[in-house]
Amino acid sequence: MSPNLVLVLAIGVLFACGVILLLERSLTRILLGVILLGNGANLLILVGGRAGGAPIVGVTDEGDMSDPLPQAMVLTAIVITLGMTAFLLAMAYRSWQVIGHDEVQDDLEDRRIVQLAERDEVSGTDDSTDGADDDAVDPEQVDLEPVGDEAPNEGAPADQPEEIAVDAAHTTVDKDDKNDKDGKR
């Protein structure tokens, strides 16, 4: 038996909307994307199973029974999706309490990669080797230099990379600097 075209289209729409929402910066939208992807995966697993009667011996002939494995997998996927939903909901709520919004911010490594890409350079952290000459210098690798017009830290050891200056909007919030809604500190 072939799957119903409406179910296949529903699976495609659920996966597409879920992926689009996962790529957003808001934890609420990421949560909705996880839920949509979970529902799409559940439908995909169920459509892949054999349709038929209840898989209970003595109630249905063996040839007419549906496959119980996809049903068990869907139940497991529902529990996993529920756990992920609870975790993301807790993260979004905590982010709302501490920062006042649920946007995911860039970290320093993301900013460093963007700055290297803007300068059209390659990161020096590629550890992949193809078994060729290990002592040979890769022409695509460049030495990391301090970003911007800043002088290197004179007190820092030479083997540690320089830190990237981050504007105040993307730094972490100290608990003492934030006004609590309760008026407590």
Secondary structure, DSSP 8 states (H G I E B T S, - for coil): ----HHHHHHHHHHHHHHHHHHTSSBHHHHHHHHHHHHHHHHHHHHHHS---B---BTTB-GGGB--HHHHHHHHHHHHHHHHHHHHHHHHHHHHHHHTSS-B----HHHHHHHHHHHTT---S------SS-TTS--TT------STT----SSS-TTS-------GGGS---TTTS--SSS--
